[in-house]
Amino acid sequence: MRLLLLRHAKSDWGDPSLEDIDRPLNSRGKAAASRMARYLKEHALLPNQVLCSTSLRTRETLARVLTSLPQEARIHLLSDLYLQSEDDYLSLIRKYGGRSQNLMVIAHNPATEETALSLAGTGDPMAIADLKEKYPTAALAVIDFDIADWSELQPGTGHLERFVKPRDLKDDLG
């Protein structure tokens, strides 16, 4: 089974009257989310189920991802993904993941980074070092597991297959 942990793209801080949960993506964030969506499609990293925070910036990131999916995906908007700890993300993945082969979580830091670090027991040393250094906006960790159901998810049992940041991608994905 494969877990795709996507941090929301860069949000707009221009309107101080907005609550944190209501901040939209800024222009750079929109471009990065679209770039990551193209990457997901180009590399066949296509979720069949998505758990997404209810914040505006995560939902706007999700909207860009959905444009690249050639298939239907089941979507759960979960307020519990908004500003929760890594333990809460694990419990939400266990609860809602079911038998989904490719599960995507679109959420926030530091919980997204902590979840990735908690789950990745093995992987390319360079990718792990990169992940430990910083988990920027719109970054994606791809972690593979040898489990039959997400309820079996345990820390340290995943293999970090790759860690991708939007700034590392060419516009043409070539």
C-alpha positions in Angstrom: 0.0 0.0 0.0 1.2 3.5 -0.7 0.7 6.7 1.4 1.1 10.1 -0.3 1.7 12.8 2.3 1.2 16.2 0.6 1.7 19.4 2.6 -0.7 22.2 1.4 0.8 24.7 -1.0 1.9 28.2 0.1 -0.9 30.3 1.5 -1.7 34.0 1.3 -1.1 36.1 4.4 -2.2 39.3 2.7 -5.5 39.7 4.6 -4.9 39.9 8.3 -8.6 39.8 9.1 -8.9 36.2 7.9 -8.8 33.4 10.4 -5.9 30.9 9.8 -8.3 28.2 8.5 -9.7 30.6 5.9 -6.4 31.6 4.3 -6.3 30.8 0.5 -3.3 29.9 -1.6 -1.2 32.7 -3.0 -0.1 32.8 -6.6 3.1 30.9 -5.9 1.1 28.3 -4.0 -1.3 27.9 -6.9 1.6 27.4 -9.3 3.3 24.9 -7.0 0.1 22.9 -6.4 -0.4 22.7 -10.2 3.2 21.6 -10.7 2.8 18.9 -8.1 -0.5 17.8 -9.7 1.3 17.3 -13.0 4.0 15.4 -11.3 1.5 13.1 -9.7 -0.1 12.4 -13.0 3.2 12.0 -14.9 4.5 9.5 -12.4 1.3 7.6 -11.9 1.0 8.6 -8.2 -2.7 8.6 -8.3 -4.7 8.3 -5.1 -7.9 6.4 -5.0 -8.7 8.0 -1.7 -7.9 11.4 -0.2 -8.0 12.6 3.3 -7.9 16.4 3.3 -8.0 19.1 6.0 -10.9 21.4 5.9 -8.8 24.6 5.7 -9.2 26.6 2.6 -5.5 26.2 1.5 -5.7 22.4 1.7 -9.0 22.3 -0.2 -7.5 24.6 -2.9 -4.5 22.3 -3.1 -6.8 19.3 -3.4 -8.8 21.1 -6.2 -5.6 21.4 -8.3 -4.6 17.7 -7.6 -8.0 16.5 -8.7 -7.6 18.1 -12.1 -4.8 15.7 -12.9 -6.6 12.5 -11.8 -7.9 10.3 -14.6 -9.9 8.3 -12.2 -12.4 8.9 -9.4 -11.1 9.2 -5.9 -13.0 9.0 -2.6 -12.5 12.2 -0.7 -12.9 12.8 3.1 -12.7 16.4 4.3 -11.6 16.1 8.0 -11.5 18.9 10.4 -9.3 16.7 12.6 -6.4 17.1 10.2 -6.3 20.8 10.9 -3.5 21.4 13.4 -3.3 17.9 14.9 -0.2 16.0 16.1 1.4 13.2 14.2 -0.3 10.6 16.5 -3.7 12.0 15.4 -2.7 11.7 11.7 -1.8 8.1 12.3 -5.2 7.4 13.9 -7.0 9.2 11.2 -5.2 7.2 8.5 -6.0 4.0 10.4 -9.6 5.0 10.8 -10.4 6.3 7.2 -7.8 4.5 5.0 -9.5 1.2 4.8 -8.0 -0.9 2.0 -7.2 2.0 -0.3 -4.1 1.1 -2.3 -3.0 4.7 -2.8 -4.0 6.9 0.0 -3.3 10.7 -0.1 -3.3 13.0 2.9 -3.3 16.7 2.3 -2.6 18.5 5.5 -0.4 20.8 7.5 3.0 21.1 9.1 4.5 20.2 11.5 2.2 17.2 11.6 2.7 16.1 8.0 6.5 16.1 8.5 6.3 14.4 11.8 4.0 11.7 10.3 6.4 11.1 7.5 9.4 10.8 9.8 7.5 8.6 12.2 6.4 6.2 9.4 9.6 6.0 7.3 11.6 3.2 8.8 13.7 2.7 5.6 14.4 4.5 2.4 16.9 6.3 0.3 19.3 8.0 2.8 19.4 11.2 0.7 15.6 11.4 0.6 15.4 10.8 4.4 18.0 13.4 5.1 16.2 15.8 2.8 12.9 15.1 4.6 14.5 15.7 8.0 16.0 19.0 6.8 12.7 20.7 5.8 9.2 19.8 4.6 8.3 22.8 2.5 4.9 23.8 1.2 3.5 21.5 -1.5 6.2 18.9 -0.8 5.2 15.2 -1.2 6.5 12.1 0.7 5.7 8.8 -0.9 5.8 6.0 1.6 5.2 2.3 0.8 3.9 -0.3 3.3 3.5 -4.1 3.3 0.1 -4.1 4.9 -3.4 -5.2 3.8 -5.4 -2.5 5.5 -4.5 0.9 6.9 -5.8 -0.2 10.3 -2.5 -2.2 10.5 -0.3 1.0 10.2 2.6 1.2 12.6 5.4 3.7 13.1 8.7 2.8 11.4 7.2 0.2 9.1 7.2 2.3 5.9 9.7 2.7 3.1 10.3 6.3 1.9 10.1 5.7 -1.8 10.7 9.4 -2.6 10.5 13.0 -1.3 9.6 15.6 -3.9 9.6 19.4 -3.6 8.0 21.7 -6.2 11.2 23.7 -6.6 13.0 20.5 -7.7 10.7 20.0 -10.6 11.2 21.3 -14.1 8.1 23.1 -15.5 8.0 20.6 -18.3 8.6 17.6 -16.0 11.1 16.3 -18.5 
